[in-house]
Amino acid sequence: MHCKHFGTCGGCSLPGVPYAEQLTQKQARLTRLLGIDVPPLLPSPREDRFRTKVAFVFGPEGQGRGLVMGHFARGSKQIVRVDECPVHSDRGNRIAFALRDRLMRARIYGVGAQRNGLVRHIIVRTTEDDRQAVAMLVVTRNDKALRTPIRGLLASADRPDGFFINVNDKPGPYMIGPETIRIDGHSHVKEPGLGPAFLISPSAFFQTNVGAARALLALVREGVGDASHVLDLYSGSGLFTIPLALAGARVTAVEENRQAVKDAESNLRLNRVPDGQVRLVCSRVEDALPRASQESWDAVVLDPPRQGCEEGVLTALFDEMAPKRVVYVSCNPDALAVELPVILKAGYRVTRVQAVDMFPHTDHIETVVVLSRG
């Protein structure tokens, strides 16, 4: 895959490395980190246009005025102006670039170090086939100056199927703020490419490589096996919960993000999951585990955020609850390498490990580890 921004943009960390060599490097890295033999990665079905979540950052041009849109340079907060992004959905790119051009014509400024600009990010969610798209513009305030560029986008051939404004006026690393305003159209895209259909909002977490997510989902279902009572921790909007429930398991799903839980409720209705088959718990995992420990579980799915499990979760799950089977889905091999020895010390053994390449051209590795007690 060719991209003229390779080497300056920090979005892809393996520029110019042939895809087969990328997979070999990732396999070797994971084997080294975990200290166990790891089979070859399952490749992404696509090497380009695989990201169904398009996200760009805005900043000021030059000395604090104007607008630039792009990605951060590797290891810094300097924005690299981007004119193409081959890993993004094609439709998502078109929407983002069309909005950027209208914002520039309206003399809307990007947010800089002095925090005197207006726009911070653009996020576009599309379906795998690009038929549906919803967009969210993250701003420091809902300013009337935004009306003309947004109306222009919504009246154009590049219009998304839904449009939001999100207000985030706080400094820091969080992309999305607490206030979201729907301006037009649909609130979600409907992704049919995973078997069950999923309604996905711009602000909730969902796997962005749908093709690779199919392989990930198959691995989790195989790991859970015939378990009839399953606890799904860090469950998001139901990527694992809903297929497991449709296969007959009773699932309790724990997720902290309220929007993701709302999406999960919608997805249960969309897929006509029988009442009582799934219990959704909006809570931090560490807060939910004491109550969950009062029940007996055939299997647990553990899919923590990039930093790994919060303090106390591993002890509560593997030492105190001690389910017979745990399927650990890791998006960070460094965190997994730290946590796996703790899990093995608690009396578990690895029965299967398989990595999936969710993000070609990056160092990212998604790993499924099936653990059994005894």
N, C-alpha and C positions, 0 to 999 in steps of 0.2 A: 504494500500500500504506500502510495506517495502522498506526502503532505509538505507544502513549502514552508510550514512553520516548525518542522522537526528541528530540534537542536536549540530552539529559543523558547518555544512554548513548553510549559511544564505538564501539559495534559498527558502526553505519552512519554514514557521513560525508556523505551526500547526502539528509538528511531532507526529505521534502516536495517534492523535485524530480521532475516528471513523468518517466516512464521514457524516453520518446523524447528528452527534453532531456538526460538523463543520458548517453545514447549519443552525442549530438552533442558534449557537453562532453568526453567521453573521446576521441573522434576528434580534436577540435581540440588537445587536450593532447598526444596522441601525435604528431601532425603537427608541432607546435611543438618537442617534445623531440628527435625524430629528424631533423628538417630535410628530410623527404621527404613526398610526398603519401601519405596513408594512407586507404584506402577505409573506408566505414562499418563499424562493429563488427558482428559476428554477435551478435544478441541472445540472452540467456538464454531458453530455452523457458518458464521460469517466473520471475515477479517475486517470489514468496513461496514458502515451504516448500521451497526448493531445496537447503538445506544438509543433507547427510546425515551430517555430523559436528557434533554438538551439544556445545558446550563452555561451561561456566560456571566462574567462580572463586568460592571461598568466602573469607569474611573474618569478623572478629569484629564483633559488634554493639556500638555505643556505646564504652565504655571498656575494650574488650579481652575482654569476655565475650559469650556468645551466638553467633548465626550469621546471616550475610547471604549470599545467593547472587545473583550477577549478572554484569555485565561492567564492565570498567574505564571510567571517564569518559575522554573523549578527551584524550590528552596527559598522563594522570596515572595513579597507582596507586590512586586512590580508587574503591571499588567502588560502582556504582549498583545498587541492589536492582532486580531484574527480575521482573516477574510475567507477562510474555508476551514471546515472541520470534518474530515472524511469518516470519523468514527460515529458521528452524530447521525440521527435520522435526517434524511434529506428534507422532509417537510418541516421538521423542527428547525433546521437551519434557516430555511426560507422565511419562516415566521420571525425568527429572532433578528435576522439581518434586515428584513423589511421594517420592523419596528425601530431598530437602531437608526436607520436612515431617516425615518420620520421624526424621531427624537432630536436628531442633529439639526434637521431643518427647522424645528421648533425652538432651537437654542436651549435645549434641556441639558443641564450639566450632570456629569457623574460625580459621585461622592468621593472625596479625597481625604487627605489627612486632616484638613481643616473642617471637614464635615459640613461644608457649605453647599454641596450639590444636592441633587434630588433623587436620581435613580441609582440603585445598587446592583440589582441582578435581574436577569430574565431567565425564567424556567419554562420549558415547554415539554409537556408529556404527549407522546404519540403512541399509537398502537404499532405492533410489529409491521403491519402492512401499510402504515402511514395514512390509513383512511380517516382516522380520528385524531384530533389534537386539541389540547387545552393549554393555555398559556397564562403565566403569572408574572407580573412586573412588580418587583420589590422596590419600594421607595421609602424615603425618610418621612414623607408626609403626603397626604392625598391632596395634591395641589391642582387647581383648575387649569394650570398650564399644560397638564397632561391630556386634557380633553381632546384637543385637536389631533395630536399624533395617534391617540388610541382610536378615535372615531375614524380617522383615515385608514388605519390598519383594518378595522372591522368592515369598512366599505370596499376593501380591495380584494383582489383574487387570492391574496395570501392569508386571508382571515382564518383564525383558528375557530374551532367549533364552540369554544368557551373561553372567556377571558376574565382574569381576576387582577385586582391590585392588592398587594400585601404591604402593610405598613410596618417597617422595622427601623426605628430611630435610635436603637441602642448600638454603641460600639461593641466590637467583639467578633468572634468567628462564626456566630450563628447566622445562617443565610436568611431565615424566615422569622418574622415577628409574629406577635399574638393576634393582630387584627387583619382579617382577610375580607375583602369586599368583592362580591361577584358583580361584574360589570355587564356581562352578556353571555348568553348561550348556556351550554352544558357545564356541569360541575366536575365531571369525570370523563375519562375515556373508558371504553369497554373493550378490554383485551381478551379475545377469545382463543389465543394461541397456546394455552396451557392445559387444555382439556376443560376443566371448569372455567367459566368466564370470570373476569375480575374487573371491578370498577376501581379506577385509580385516579386519585386527585393529585394535583401538582405538588402539594405540600407533604404528602405521606410517603414513607419509604416503600419502595417496591423494586424488585430486581429490574435492572435496566437492559439486560441482554436476555430477551425472552427465549431465544433459541437455546442458549446455554442453560437458562433456568429450567427448561424442560428436562434436561439431563440431571440437574440438581434435584428436582422434584422426584424423579424416578429413583435416584439413590436414596433419598430420605424414605420413600415408601418401602423400598426393599429393606432398609435398615430397621424400620418399625415392624415390618413383617405382619404377623397376624394379631398383634397386640389389640386388645379391645378397649383399654382404658389408657388414654394418652394425655400427657401434660406437655403443652407446647409453650416454651418460654421464649420471650422476645418475639412474639408471634406476628407482629406487623399487621397487615390487613388480611391475613389468612392464607398466605401462599401454601403453607403446609397443612394448616388446620382444615381447610375446606376439602381438599382431596382425600385426606385421611378420614374425615367424617363421611364423605360420600362412599368411601370403601367400607363403611360399617363401624368404624371406631367411635367411641364416645370421647370427645376431646375437650379439655379445659385449656383455653388460650389466654396467656398473660402478656399484656402489652401496656407500656406506659403512655405512649403517644395517643391522645384522645382522638385526633383526626384519623389515625390508623384504625382505632377501634370502631369508629363510626363507619369507616370504609368496610371493615370486616362485617359489621351488621348488615350493610347493604349487600355485600357479597353472599352472605348466607341466604338472604331473601332471593337474590338473583338466581342462585343455583338450587333453590328450593330444598335446602338442607332441612330435614325434619326437625320439628321443635324438640328440644331436649337433647339433641345430638351434640350440640356445642354450647359450652358456657364461656362467655367472654368476660375477662377480668381486667379492668383498666387499673393498673397498679404497677409500681416498680417490682421487678422480680424478687428483689431481696425482701420486700415487704409482704409479698404473696406467699413465699415459701413456707412460713410457719403454719399457715392454715392448710396449704397443700400437703404438708407432711402428715396430716391427720388421715389422709386417704392412701390407698394402695394403688400404685401405677404399674401397668405392664411395660410401658416405655415412656421415655421423656425425650422430646426434641429440644435441643439447646442451640439457639442461633443468636449469640450475643453481638453487640456492636463491635466496631473495629478495635476498640481498646481492650476487648475481652470482657469477662464477667466482673461485675462489681464485687467489692470485698465482702466476703462471707457467703457468696452464692455457691462456690465450689464446696465449701465445708458443709453447708446446709443440704446440698443436693447429694453429694457423693459419700459423705461420711454419715450423715444423720438420716436422710430419706433412703438412700442406697437402693434405688430401683435396679431391677435386673438388667435393663437395657437402656442405654442412652445413645442417641444419635446427635453428635456434636457437629454443627455446621459453622465453620470458621472462615471469616473473610480476611484474616490477618495471621499468616503463618508464624510471625514473631510472637504474637500473643499466645497462639496455640502451643508453641514450643515451650513457653513458660508454664502453661497450665496443664499440659498433658502429663508431665511427671507427677504433679500433685494428684491428678486423677488416678494414675496407675498405683501410686502409693496407698490410695484408699481401697485398693483391692480389685481394681478393674483391669481388664486386658483388652487390647485392640483386636477386634475380629475382622475389621476391614478399614482400609483407608483409600480414598479415591478423590483426586483433585479435579476440578473443572475450570477451564480457562474462560472466565466470565468477561475479562477485559484484555483482549489482544493489545499488543504494543505497550503494555504497562507491566510493572512488577507484581501486580495484584494476582493472588491465588486464592480461590475458593476451595475449601477442603471439607469433605465429609468423613468423619471418623465414627465408626460404629464401635461402641464399648459395651462389654458384658461383664457382669460381676462374677468373680470366682474363676 
